[in-house]
Amino acid sequence: MLLVPRSLTTRWSPFQPQVVEAESVIQACIDKLPAATAMSLSLTKIHQVGWRSPEAHRLYAEACEKLSNWCVQKRRYVHNVSTLQTIEFNADFNLCTERDRRRLEQPQRGWWPFPRQSEFDARRAERRQLEKFYNDLPNWTQAVKQMPVGEACLIAAPLSLIEGDDSEVSACLCDYPPFLRTPQDAAVALLMSDMNKQALLAKLGPLAAAWHPFCRVLGILHQEPQGLAVKVLQIELAIPVPAERNYLHKPMWDEALVKETMSFGFELREAEWAQEDLAEHQHGQMFRNFGINSGSNLLSLTGENDEEFLARMISLAESKFRAQIRRAGSPFEGRDAFWCALAVLLPAWKTQFALNCDKVTALLIAFDKTYGHEWQQVASNPALSSSLRYTPEIMQAARHRIGAMQRT
């Protein structure tokens, strides 16, 4: 889940149903998939009212809500595609299903108007249990290994709709926006009707649809020739709702945004983190993973002619090192993600998050201060160039996107 910029991400609505794939819902009931039992959808009633009628769509929505709650109960709820993330600062509230949201806002009470201490304790325990569940949701890469084909799942991850040259729209879930994405990044292909793809594209617009960070998909695992995909039953989206100034001492969202650019404290950027880790490896840290203090000791243990074994050990250490760096390049939190998220959200939601030229200039000044000459020297290190996601070229592209707001 995108947590930065906090001045923007806290101004989004809860998840709201936007698309229901009626044919897929009906097909799941006809095929008697395990998900159909949880939905409890009466096909007889659908036939009576007409499968495209407003009453039928109400029944589909109720069935999808029941199935979503079932996915939560059976731990079929997935958060992000490949990024491991622990949610803090009550952001888990945004991931709750509607039923659990009501339980957090208004815990169950007994008939007695004056709650007893035992009732307070029960409510507190229930809230802690829900918070712990939503704080520790697995990602798709972890959970899919334990899900059989035909099983229902609920996935909260960024939606990506991209229209090709032939006007065909491809739909997937991916943690990274298009200008940050690499061919190696995991993605979840979504199987849905062209009509609903076009409807989402028209509702969001091409820029917002290219990477919409707040999306939740209810679907069924489906085996395709290219690999596992998700057959969509329902898509929920959150939309921006910039709030007005509630109190005189509270800043507006644009004032809070400029202030937030100066409040990172001691948080490292990916390049700095990678430089520190590289320095440790250059002093022999990589060999400690194998219980060896130096490369010469390793050679003495394996024999003089075992240089191939040493090269293999170094390669394993390097691959682990690079994986750690890639995890540090999170798309959802940190300084680097902050600026790249701004580069995506501001152009995509110009009406909801409109900035004047002075505010854009203040953002660019803060950006240049953050990614100045000192950072450029670190990020341009050839030893790190193949491991970093937030390279100088990527950050320059992010700056260009933000600066384009001055010309629109």
C-alpha positions as a Markdown table, in Angstrom:
| # | Residue | x | y | z |
|---|---|---|---|---|
| 1 | Met | 0.0 | 0.0 | 0.0 |
| 2 | Leu | 1.2 | 3.4 | -0.9 |
| 3 | Leu | 2.1 | 5.3 | 2.3 |
| 4 | Val | 3.8 | 8.4 | 0.8 |
| 5 | Pro | 3.2 | 11.3 | 0.3 |
| 6 | Arg | 1.2 | 11.2 | 3.5 |
| 7 | Ser | -0.4 | 14.5 | 2.8 |
| 8 | Leu | -2.0 | 12.9 | -0.3 |
| 9 | Thr | -2.5 | 9.3 | 0.7 |
| 10 | Thr | -4.6 | 10.2 | 3.7 |
| 11 | Arg | -7.0 | 12.0 | 1.4 |
| 12 | Trp | -8.5 | 9.0 | -0.4 |
| 13 | Ser | -11.9 | 7.4 | 0.1 |
| 14 | Pro | -12.4 | 3.8 | 1.4 |
| 15 | Phe | -12.6 | 1.1 | -1.2 |
| 16 | Gln | -15.8 | 1.3 | -3.3 |
| 17 | Pro | -17.0 | -1.3 | -5.8 |
| 18 | Gln | -16.5 | -0.1 | -9.4 |
| 19 | Val | -16.8 | -3.2 | -11.6 |
| 20 | Val | -18.7 | -6.4 | -11.1 |
| 21 | Glu | -18.1 | -9.2 | -13.7 |
| 22 | Ala | -21.6 | -10.6 | -13.8 |
| 23 | Glu | -20.8 | -13.4 | -16.3 |
| 24 | Ser | -17.9 | -14.6 | -14.2 |
| 25 | Val | -20.0 | -14.6 | -11.0 |
| 26 | Ile | -22.7 | -16.6 | -12.7 |
| 27 | Gln | -20.1 | -19.0 | -14.3 |
| 28 | Ala | -18.5 | -19.7 | -10.9 |
| 29 | Cys | -22.0 | -20.7 | -9.6 |
| 30 | Ile | -22.7 | -22.9 | -12.6 |
| 31 | Asp | -19.3 | -24.6 | -12.3 |
| 32 | Lys | -19.9 | -25.1 | -8.6 |
| 33 | Leu | -16.5 | -23.8 | -7.6 |
| 34 | Pro | -15.7 | -23.6 | -3.9 |
| 35 | Ala | -16.2 | -19.8 | -4.1 |
| 36 | Ala | -19.9 | -20.3 | -5.2 |
| 37 | Thr | -20.7 | -21.8 | -1.8 |
| 38 | Ala | -19.5 | -18.7 | 0.0 |
| 39 | Met | -21.4 | -16.4 | -2.4 |
| 40 | Ser | -24.7 | -18.1 | -1.8 |
| 41 | Leu | -26.1 | -16.6 | -5.0 |
| 42 | Ser | -29.5 | -17.9 | -6.2 |
| 43 | Leu | -29.4 | -18.5 | -10.0 |
| 44 | Thr | -33.1 | -19.0 | -10.0 |
| 45 | Lys | -33.7 | -15.5 | -8.6 |
| 46 | Ile | -31.2 | -14.1 | -11.1 |
| 47 | His | -33.2 | -15.7 | -13.9 |
| 48 | Gln | -36.4 | -14.3 | -12.6 |
| 49 | Val | -35.2 | -10.7 | -12.4 |
| 50 | Gly | -33.0 | -10.8 | -15.4 |
| 51 | Trp | -29.2 | -11.2 | -15.2 |
| 52 | Arg | -28.5 | -7.6 | -16.4 |
| 53 | Ser | -31.2 | -5.9 | -14.2 |
| 54 | Pro | -30.4 | -3.4 | -11.4 |
| 55 | Glu | -31.7 | -6.0 | -8.9 |
| 56 | Ala | -29.4 | -8.6 | -10.3 |
| 57 | His | -26.4 | -6.3 | -9.9 |
| 58 | Arg | -27.4 | -5.7 | -6.3 |
| 59 | Leu | -27.4 | -9.5 | -5.7 |
| 60 | Tyr | -24.0 | -9.7 | -7.4 |
| 61 | Ala | -22.6 | -7.0 | -5.1 |
| 62 | Glu | -24.0 | -8.8 | -2.0 |
| 63 | Ala | -22.5 | -12.1 | -3.2 |
| 64 | Cys | -19.1 | -10.5 | -3.8 |
| 65 | Glu | -19.2 | -9.0 | -0.3 |
| 66 | Lys | -19.9 | -12.4 | 1.2 |
| 67 | Leu | -17.0 | -13.9 | -0.7 |
| 68 | Ser | -14.6 | -11.1 | 0.3 |
| 69 | Asn | -15.4 | -11.8 | 4.0 |
| 70 | Trp | -14.9 | -15.5 | 3.3 |
| 71 | Cys | -11.4 | -14.8 | 1.8 |
| 72 | Val | -10.5 | -12.8 | 4.9 |
| 73 | Gln | -11.7 | -15.6 | 7.2 |
| 74 | Lys | -9.8 | -18.3 | 5.2 |
| 75 | Arg | -6.7 | -16.1 | 4.9 |
| 76 | Arg | -7.0 | -15.7 | 1.2 |
| 77 | Tyr | -6.4 | -11.9 | 1.5 |
| 78 | Val | -3.2 | -10.8 | -0.2 |
| 79 | His | -1.5 | -7.4 | 0.1 |
| 80 | Asn | 0.8 | -6.2 | -2.7 |
| 81 | Val | 2.2 | -8.4 | -5.5 |
| 82 | Ser | 5.9 | -8.9 | -4.5 |
| 83 | Thr | 6.7 | -6.2 | -1.9 |
| 84 | Leu | 6.8 | -7.2 | 1.7 |
| 85 | Gln | 5.3 | -4.5 | 3.8 |
| 86 | Thr | 4.2 | -4.1 | 7.4 |
| 87 | Ile | 1.5 | -1.4 | 7.7 |
| 88 | Glu | 1.7 | 1.1 | 10.5 |
| 89 | Phe | 0.0 | 4.4 | 11.6 |
| 90 | Asn | -3.5 | 2.9 | 11.3 |
| 91 | Ala | -3.1 | 2.5 | 7.5 |
| 92 | Asp | -4.4 | -1.0 | 8.0 |
| 93 | Phe | -7.8 | 0.6 | 8.4 |
| 94 | Asn | -7.8 | 1.2 | 4.7 |
| 95 | Leu | -7.3 | -2.5 | 3.9 |
| 96 | Cys | -10.3 | -3.6 | 6.0 |
| 97 | Thr | -13.4 | -5.1 | 4.4 |
| 98 | Glu | -16.6 | -3.3 | 5.0 |
| 99 | Arg | -17.6 | -5.7 | 7.7 |
| 100 | Asp | -14.4 | -5.4 | 9.6 |
| 101 | Arg | -14.4 | -1.6 | 9.2 |
| 102 | Arg | -17.8 | -1.5 | 11.0 |
| 103 | Arg | -16.4 | -3.8 | 13.7 |
| 104 | Leu | -13.4 | -1.4 | 14.2 |
| 105 | Glu | -15.6 | 1.7 | 14.2 |
| 106 | Gln | -18.4 | 0.4 | 16.3 |
| 107 | Pro | -17.5 | -2.8 | 18.2 |
| 108 | Gln | -20.3 | -5.1 | 19.2 |
| 109 | Arg | -22.0 | -4.2 | 22.5 |
| 110 | Gly | -24.2 | -6.1 | 24.8 |
| 111 | Trp | -27.7 | -5.1 | 25.8 |
| 112 | Trp | -26.6 | -3.3 | 29.0 |
| 113 | Pro | -26.3 | 0.5 | 28.3 |
| 114 | Phe | -23.3 | 0.8 | 30.6 |
| 115 | Pro | -20.4 | -1.4 | 29.4 |
| 116 | Arg | -18.7 | -3.6 | 31.9 |
| 117 | Gln | -14.9 | -3.9 | 32.2 |
| 118 | Ser | -15.1 | -7.3 | 30.6 |
| 119 | Glu | -16.8 | -5.8 | 27.6 |
| 120 | Phe | -14.2 | -3.1 | 27.2 |
| 121 | Asp | -11.5 | -5.8 | 27.4 |
| 122 | Ala | -13.3 | -7.9 | 24.8 |
| 123 | Arg | -13.5 | -5.0 | 22.4 |
| 124 | Arg | -9.9 | -4.1 | 22.9 |
| 125 | Ala | -8.8 | -7.7 | 22.2 |
| 126 | Glu | -11.0 | -7.8 | 19.1 |
| 127 | Arg | -9.5 | -4.6 | 17.8 |
| 128 | Arg | -5.9 | -5.9 | 18.5 |
| 129 | Gln | -6.7 | -9.1 | 16.7 |
| 130 | Leu | -8.0 | -7.3 | 13.6 |
| 131 | Glu | -5.1 | -4.9 | 13.5 |
| 132 | Lys | -2.6 | -7.7 | 13.8 |
| 133 | Phe | -4.3 | -9.6 | 10.9 |
| 134 | Tyr | -4.2 | -6.6 | 8.6 |
| 135 | Asn | -0.7 | -5.6 | 9.6 |
| 136 | Asp | 0.8 | -9.0 | 8.6 |
| 137 | Leu | -1.0 | -9.8 | 5.3 |
| 138 | Pro | 1.2 | -11.9 | 2.9 |
| 139 | Asn | 2.0 | -10.7 | -0.6 |
| 140 | Trp | 0.9 | -12.5 | -3.8 |
| 141 | Thr | 4.2 | -14.1 | -4.4 |
| 142 | Gln | 4.1 | -15.8 | -1.0 |
| 143 | Ala | 0.4 | -16.8 | -0.9 |
| 144 | Val | -0.1 | -18.0 | -4.4 |
| 145 | Lys | 2.1 | -21.1 | -3.8 |
| 146 | Gln | -0.5 | -22.3 | -1.3 |
| 147 | Met | -3.6 | -21.5 | -3.4 |
| 148 | Pro | -5.0 | -24.2 | -5.7 |
| 149 | Val | -6.4 | -23.3 | -9.1 |
| 150 | Gly | -10.1 | -22.4 | -8.9 |
| 151 | Glu | -9.7 | -20.9 | -5.4 |
| 152 | Ala | -11.1 | -17.4 | -4.6 |
| 153 | Cys | -8.7 | -14.7 | -3.5 |
| 154 | Leu | -8.8 | -11.0 | -2.5 |
| 155 | Ile | -5.8 | -8.9 | -3.6 |
| 156 | Ala | -5.1 | -5.3 | -2.6 |
| 157 | Ala | -2.4 | -4.1 | -5.0 |
| 158 | Pro | -2.0 | -1.3 | -7.6 |
| 159 | Leu | -4.0 | -1.6 | -10.8 |
| 160 | Ser | -2.4 | -1.0 | -14.2 |
| 161 | Leu | -4.5 | -0.6 | -17.3 |
| 162 | Ile | -2.5 | 0.2 | -20.4 |
| 163 | Glu | -4.0 | 0.8 | -23.9 |
| 164 | Gly | -1.9 | -0.6 | -26.8 |
| 165 | Asp | -1.4 | 0.6 | -30.3 |
| 166 | Asp | -4.3 | -1.6 | -31.5 |
| 167 | Ser | -6.6 | 0.0 | -28.8 |
| 168 | Glu | -6.5 | -3.3 | -26.9 |
| 169 | Val | -6.3 | -2.7 | -23.1 |
| 170 | Ser | -4.2 | -5.0 | -20.9 |
| 171 | Ala | -5.0 | -5.3 | -17.2 |
| 172 | Cys | -2.7 | -6.4 | -14.4 |
| 173 | Leu | -1.7 | -5.7 | -10.9 |
| 174 | Cys | 1.9 | -4.5 | -10.3 |
| 175 | Asp | 3.6 | -2.8 | -7.4 |
| 176 | Tyr | 5.6 | -0.4 | -9.6 |
| 177 | Pro | 4.4 | 2.4 | -11.9 |
| 178 | Pro | 5.2 | 2.0 | -15.6 |
| 179 | Phe | 8.2 | 4.3 | -15.7 |
| 180 | Leu | 9.8 | 2.4 | -12.8 |
| 181 | Arg | 8.8 | -1.1 | -13.9 |
| 182 | Thr | 11.3 | -3.7 | -15.2 |
| 183 | Pro | 10.6 | -6.9 | -17.1 |
| 184 | Gln | 11.6 | -8.9 | -14.0 |
| 185 | Asp | 8.9 | -7.3 | -11.8 |
| 186 | Ala | 6.1 | -9.7 | -10.8 |
| 187 | Ala | 2.7 | -8.9 | -12.1 |
| 188 | Val | -0.8 | -10.5 | -11.8 |
| 189 | Ala | -2.7 | -10.8 | -15.1 |
| 190 | Leu | -6.4 | -9.9 | -14.8 |
| 191 | Leu | -9.0 | -11.7 | -16.9 |
| 192 | Met | -12.0 | -9.4 | -17.4 |
| 193 | Ser | -14.3 | -8.2 | -20.2 |
| 194 | Asp | -13.2 | -5.6 | -22.7 |
| 195 | Met | -16.3 | -3.6 | -21.8 |
| 196 | Asn | -15.3 | -3.3 | -18.2 |
| 197 | Lys | -11.7 | -2.4 | -19.1 |
| 198 | Gln | -12.9 | 0.4 | -21.3 |
| 199 | Ala | -15.3 | 1.6 | -18.6 |
| 200 | Leu | -12.5 | 1.7 | -16.0 |
| 201 | Leu | -10.2 | 3.5 | -18.5 |
| 202 | Ala | -12.9 | 6.1 | -19.2 |
| 203 | Lys | -13.6 | 6.6 | -15.5 |
| 204 | Leu | -10.0 | 7.0 | -14.4 |
| 205 | Gly | -8.4 | 8.5 | -17.5 |
| 206 | Pro | -5.3 | 7.1 | -19.2 |
| 207 | Leu | -2.8 | 8.6 | -16.7 |
| 208 | Ala | -4.5 | 7.4 | -13.5 |
| 209 | Ala | -5.4 | 4.0 | -15.0 |
| 210 | Ala | -1.8 | 3.4 | -15.9 |
| 211 | Trp | -1.0 | 2.9 | -12.2 |
| 212 | His | -3.8 | 3.3 | -9.6 |
| 213 | Pro | -2.2 | 2.5 | -6.2 |
| 214 | Phe | -5.5 | 1.9 | -4.3 |
| 215 | Cys | -7.2 | -1.1 | -5.8 |
| 216 | Arg | -8.7 | -4.3 | -4.5 |
| 217 | Val | -9.6 | -7.2 | -6.7 |
| 218 | Leu | -11.8 | -10.2 | -5.9 |
| 219 | Gly | -11.3 | -13.1 | -8.3 |
| 220 | Ile | -10.6 | -16.7 | -8.9 |
| 221 | Leu | -7.2 | -18.3 | -9.7 |
| 222 | His | -7.2 | -19.4 | -13.4 |
| 223 | Gln | -4.5 | -21.3 | -15.2 |
| 224 | Glu | -3.5 | -19.7 | -18.5 |
| 225 | Pro | -0.8 | -20.8 | -21.0 |
| 226 | Gln | 1.4 | -17.8 | -19.8 |
| 227 | Gly | 0.9 | -18.8 | -16.2 |
| 228 | Leu | -1.5 | -18.1 | -13.3 |
| 229 | Ala | -4.0 | -15.3 | -13.7 |
| 230 | Val | -7.0 | -14.0 | -11.8 |
| 231 | Lys | -10.4 | -14.1 | -13.3 |
| 232 | Val | -12.0 | -11.0 | -12.0 |
| 233 | Leu | -15.3 | -11.0 | -10.1 |
| 234 | Gln | -15.2 | -7.5 | -8.6 |
| 235 | Ile | -12.9 | -4.5 | -8.6 |
| 236 | Glu | -12.9 | -1.9 | -5.8 |
| 237 | Leu | -11.1 | 1.4 | -6.1 |
| 238 | Ala | -10.4 | 4.3 | -3.8 |
| 239 | Ile | -10.6 | 7.8 | -5.2 |
| 240 | Pro | -9.1 | 11.1 | -4.1 |
| 241 | Val | -11.2 | 13.2 | -1.8 |
| 242 | Pro | -9.1 | 16.3 | -0.9 |
| 243 | Ala | -10.5 | 17.7 | 2.4 |
| 244 | Glu | -11.1 | 21.3 | 3.1 |
| 245 | Arg | -9.3 | 23.0 | 6.0 |
| 246 | Asn | -11.2 | 21.8 | 9.1 |
| 247 | Tyr | -9.3 | 23.9 | 11.5 |
| 248 | Leu | -7.5 | 27.2 | 11.1 |
| 249 | His | -4.3 | 25.8 | 12.5 |
| 250 | Lys | -4.3 | 22.8 | 10.1 |
| 251 | Pro | -2.6 | 23.2 | 6.7 |
| 252 | Met | -4.3 | 22.5 | 3.4 |
| 253 | Trp | -3.1 | 19.4 | 1.5 |
| 254 | Asp | -0.8 | 21.4 | -0.8 |
| 255 | Glu | 0.8 | 23.3 | 2.2 |
| 256 | Ala | 1.2 | 20.0 | 4.0 |
| 257 | Leu | 2.8 | 18.5 | 0.9 |
| 258 | Val | 5.5 | 21.2 | 0.7 |
| 259 | Lys | 6.1 | 20.8 | 4.4 |
| 260 | Glu | 6.4 | 17.0 | 4.1 |
| 261 | Thr | 9.3 | 17.4 | 1.6 |
| 262 | Met | 11.4 | 18.7 | 4.4 |
| 263 | Ser | 10.5 | 16.1 | 7.1 |
| 264 | Phe | 12.4 | 13.0 | 6.1 |
| 265 | Gly | 14.9 | 13.1 | 9.0 |
| 266 | Phe | 17.6 | 10.5 | 8.8 |
| 267 | Glu | 15.8 | 8.2 | 6.4 |
| 268 | Leu | 18.2 | 6.8 | 3.8 |
| 269 | Arg | 17.7 | 6.9 | 0.1 |
| 270 | Glu | 18.3 | 3.6 | -1.8 |
| 271 | Ala | 21.6 | 4.7 | -3.2 |
| 272 | Glu | 23.0 | 5.6 | 0.2 |
| 273 | Trp | 21.8 | 2.3 | 1.7 |
| 274 | Ala | 23.4 | 0.4 | -1.2 |
| 275 | Gln | 26.7 | 2.3 | -0.8 |
| 276 | Glu | 26.9 | 1.4 | 2.9 |
| 277 | Asp | 26.2 | -2.2 | 2.2 |
| 278 | Leu | 28.7 | -2.3 | -0.6 |
| 279 | Ala | 31.4 | -1.0 | 1.7 |
| 280 | Glu | 30.7 | -3.8 | 4.1 |
| 281 | His | 31.0 | -6.4 | 1.4 |
| 282 | Gln | 34.2 | -4.9 | 0.1 |
| 283 | His | 35.7 | -5.5 | 3.6 |
| 284 | Gly | 34.9 | -9.2 | 3.5 |
| 285 | Gln | 31.4 | -9.1 | 5.0 |
| 286 | Met | 30.0 | -11.3 | 2.3 |
| 287 | Phe | 32.0 | -14.3 | 3.5 |
| 288 | Arg | 30.5 | -14.2 | 7.0 |
| 289 | Asn | 27.3 | -15.7 | 5.6 |
| 290 | Phe | 29.3 | -18.9 | 5.1 |
| 291 | Gly | 31.2 | -18.8 | 8.5 |
| 292 | Ile | 34.4 | -17.8 | 6.7 |
| 293 | Asn | 36.4 | -14.6 | 7.6 |
| 294 | Ser | 38.2 | -14.1 | 4.3 |
| 295 | Gly | 38.5 | -15.4 | 0.7 |
| 296 | Ser | 42.0 | -16.8 | 1.4 |
| 297 | Asn | 40.6 | -18.9 | 4.2 |
| 298 | Leu | 37.9 | -20.2 | 1.9 |
| 299 | Leu | 40.5 | -21.2 | -0.7 |
| 300 | Ser | 42.6 | -22.9 | 1.9 |
| 301 | Leu | 39.7 | -25.0 | 3.0 |
| 302 | Thr | 38.5 | -26.0 | -0.5 |
| 303 | Gly | 41.9 | -26.5 | -2.1 |
| 304 | Glu | 44.1 | -24.5 | -4.4 |
| 305 | Asn | 42.3 | -25.7 | -7.5 |
| 306 | Asp | 38.9 | -24.8 | -6.2 |
| 307 | Glu | 38.7 | -21.3 | -7.5 |
| 308 | Glu | 35.4 | -22.2 | -9.3 |
| 309 | Phe | 33.8 | -23.0 | -6.0 |
| 310 | Leu | 35.0 | -19.6 | -4.6 |
| 311 | Ala | 33.5 | -17.8 | -7.6 |
| 312 | Arg | 30.2 | -19.6 | -7.0 |
| 313 | Met | 30.2 | -18.5 | -3.4 |
| 314 | Ile | 30.9 | -14.9 | -4.3 |
| 315 | Ser | 28.1 | -15.0 | -6.9 |
| 316 | Leu | 25.6 | -16.3 | -4.3 |
| 317 | Ala | 26.6 | -13.5 | -1.9 |
| 318 | Glu | 26.3 | -10.9 | -4.6 |
| 319 | Ser | 22.8 | -12.2 | -5.6 |
| 320 | Lys | 21.7 | -12.0 | -2.0 |
| 321 | Phe | 23.2 | -8.5 | -1.7 |
| 322 | Arg | 21.4 | -7.3 | -4.9 |
| 323 | Ala | 18.1 | -8.8 | -3.6 |
| 324 | Gln | 18.5 | -6.8 | -0.4 |
| 325 | Ile | 19.0 | -3.6 | -2.4 |
| 326 | Arg | 16.0 | -4.2 | -4.6 |
| 327 | Arg | 13.9 | -4.7 | -1.4 |
| 328 | Ala | 15.2 | -1.3 | -0.2 |
| 329 | Gly | 13.9 | 0.2 | -3.4 |
| 330 | Ser | 10.3 | 0.0 | -2.1 |
| 331 | Pro | 7.6 | 1.6 | -4.3 |
| 332 | Phe | 5.4 | 2.4 | -1.3 |
| 333 | Glu | 7.5 | 4.1 | 1.3 |
| 334 | Gly | 10.7 | 6.1 | 1.7 |
| 335 | Arg | 12.2 | 9.2 | 0.1 |
| 336 | Asp | 12.6 | 7.7 | -3.4 |
| 337 | Ala | 9.0 | 6.3 | -3.5 |
| 338 | Phe | 7.8 | 9.7 | -2.2 |
| 339 | Trp | 9.0 | 11.6 | -5.3 |
| 340 | Cys | 8.0 | 8.9 | -7.8 |
| 341 | Ala | 4.5 | 8.7 | -6.3 |
| 342 | Leu | 4.2 | 12.4 | -6.7 |
| 343 | Ala | 5.3 | 12.1 | -10.3 |
| 344 | Val | 2.4 | 9.7 | -10.9 |
| 345 | Leu | -0.4 | 11.1 | -8.7 |
| 346 | Leu | -0.1 | 14.8 | -9.5 |
| 347 | Pro | -0.4 | 14.6 | -13.3 |
| 348 | Ala | -3.1 | 11.9 | -13.1 |
| 349 | Trp | -5.4 | 13.8 | -10.7 |
| 350 | Lys | -4.9 | 17.4 | -11.8 |
| 351 | Thr | -8.4 | 18.4 | -10.8 |
| 352 | Gln | -8.4 | 16.8 | -7.3 |
| 353 | Phe | -4.8 | 17.8 | -6.5 |
| 354 | Ala | -4.3 | 21.1 | -8.3 |
| 355 | Leu | -1.1 | 23.0 | -7.6 |
| 356 | Asn | -0.2 | 26.5 | -8.4 |
| 357 | Cys | 3.1 | 27.5 | -9.9 |
| 358 | Asp | 4.6 | 28.6 | -6.5 |
| 359 | Lys | 3.9 | 25.2 | -4.9 |
| 360 | Val | 5.4 | 23.3 | -7.9 |
| 361 | Thr | 8.5 | 25.5 | -7.8 |
| 362 | Ala | 8.8 | 24.8 | -4.0 |
| 363 | Leu | 8.6 | 21.0 | -4.8 |
| 364 | Leu | 11.3 | 21.3 | -7.5 |
| 365 | Ile | 13.6 | 23.2 | -5.1 |
| 366 | Ala | 13.1 | 20.5 | -2.5 |
| 367 | Phe | 13.8 | 17.8 | -5.1 |
| 368 | Asp | 17.0 | 19.4 | -6.3 |
| 369 | Lys | 18.2 | 19.7 | -2.7 |
| 370 | Thr | 17.4 | 16.0 | -2.0 |
| 371 | Tyr | 19.0 | 14.7 | -5.3 |
| 372 | Gly | 21.9 | 17.1 | -5.6 |
| 373 | His | 25.5 | 16.6 | -6.7 |
| 374 | Glu | 26.4 | 14.5 | -3.6 |
| 375 | Trp | 23.6 | 12.0 | -4.4 |
| 376 | Gln | 24.5 | 12.0 | -8.1 |
| 377 | Gln | 28.0 | 10.9 | -7.3 |
| 378 | Val | 26.8 | 8.0 | -5.1 |
| 379 | Ala | 24.0 | 6.8 | -7.5 |
| 380 | Ser | 26.4 | 7.0 | -10.5 |
| 381 | Asn | 28.8 | 4.5 | -8.9 |
| 382 | Pro | 29.3 | 1.7 | -11.6 |
| 383 | Ala | 29.4 | -0.9 | -8.8 |
| 384 | Leu | 25.8 | 0.0 | -7.9 |
| 385 | Ser | 24.3 | 0.9 | -11.3 |
| 386 | Ser | 23.0 | -2.6 | -12.1 |
| 387 | Ser | 21.5 | -3.0 | -8.6 |
| 388 | Leu | 19.6 | 0.3 | -8.1 |
| 389 | Arg | 16.0 | 0.8 | -9.1 |
| 390 | Tyr | 16.0 | 4.6 | -8.3 |
| 391 | Thr | 18.8 | 5.5 | -10.7 |
| 392 | Pro | 19.7 | 9.1 | -11.8 |
| 393 | Glu | 17.7 | 8.6 | -15.0 |
| 394 | Ile | 14.6 | 7.4 | -13.1 |
| 395 | Met | 14.7 | 10.3 | -10.7 |
| 396 | Gln | 15.3 | 12.8 | -13.5 |
| 397 | Ala | 12.2 | 11.4 | -15.2 |
| 398 | Ala | 10.2 | 11.9 | -12.0 |
| 399 | Arg | 11.4 | 15.5 | -11.8 |
| 400 | His | 10.4 | 16.1 | -15.3 |
| 401 | Arg | 6.9 | 14.9 | -14.6 |
| 402 | Ile | 6.5 | 17.1 | -11.6 |
| 403 | Gly | 8.0 | 20.1 | -13.4 |
| 404 | Ala | 5.5 | 19.6 | -16.3 |
| 405 | Met | 2.7 | 20.7 | -13.8 |
| 406 | Gln | 4.0 | 24.3 | -14.2 |
| 407 | Arg | 3.2 | 24.2 | -17.9 |
| 408 | Thr | -0.4 | 22.9 | -17.6 |
